Amino acid sequence: MELPLVVGVDGSDSSLTAVDWAVDEAARHGLPLHLVHASLWEAYEGAQPSFGTGHPGAEVMAEHIVASGVERARSRNPEVKVSGRVMAEDAVSVLLRTAPDAFALVTGSRGRGEIAGMLLGSVSLAVAARAVCPVVVVRGTEPGITGARHRVVVGVGDPTGAEGAVRFAVREAEVRGCALTAVRAWRNPAQEPVDHMLIADDAARLREERAATALADALRASVRAHPGVDVRSLAVEGPAHRVLLEASAEADLIVVGAKRRHGRFGLQLGRVAHALLHHSACPVAVVPQPV
């Protein structure tokens, strides 16, 4: 039995965009799609807009949100098997609990209750930081969200821990029939005195070569397993978060890994993942590194 793609819905415009993206993703992979709405009834009573006449109770509102999401998904692609469920818990707990049995979790970038102008909703950030399966936060500009750029980008940091992210990215490029760009950032050595410019040039060249070698090592196994994917490797000088943010402007999906740290906080997000989740021009997939 194939694991479903799970998308969190709350009726916000952001979550509806996530539903549309998730339907297309489920179709690409041939997966069932499961919509979940987490509702602590008392927390939402009176806070949601009414539908039709009167002011329905929170439970009715929650059922309406899920039913509307399921109908939207089925209308978008009748071939995708869609189900939905309301769960009387907080959103983070529900999504994290479904993660072990999900192909991936999908969320919007902001929820209904988030403060206007927030770059990323608290639920999306918490789920991306702690889930044990890949998490996709659907954000960015329309070309990236709709897949108009025909490119997946994967950021490769520590080659020994990039296996999961690279494997996920290669598979995404394959099912989309698009190119994959693997990017590794490297930093130039500190400015050298003028009479040592040759030494500085040699040091920069060595760092670039090491970055290129690390990329090749990280890609080798996945590329061998998926020979039909057009893969381009780029070793780019600059801070990793800036390099990948620039790359997101040419991508439909950008993929990064997340290190697993033991303890109650689970996965932790570094500066690169934080920057992408808040500012990327396309959807972001955060993939846990293998234990």
Secondary structure as UniProt FT lines:
FT   STRAND          5..8
FT   HELIX           13..29
FT   STRAND          33..38
FT   HELIX           41..44
FT   TURN            45..47
FT   HELIX           58..76
FT   TURN            78..79
FT   STRAND          82..87
FT   HELIX           91..98
FT   HELIX           99..101
FT   STRAND          104..108
FT   TURN            112..113
FT   TURN            116..117
FT   HELIX           122..130
FT   STRAND          135..138
FT   HELIX           142..146
FT   STRAND          151..155
FT   HELIX           159..161
FT   HELIX           163..176
FT   STRAND          179..186
FT   HELIX           194..196
FT   HELIX           197..225
FT   TURN            227..228
FT   STRAND          231..237
FT   HELIX           240..248
FT   TURN            249..250
FT   STRAND          253..258
FT   TURN            264..265
FT   HELIX           271..279
FT   STRAND          284..288
//
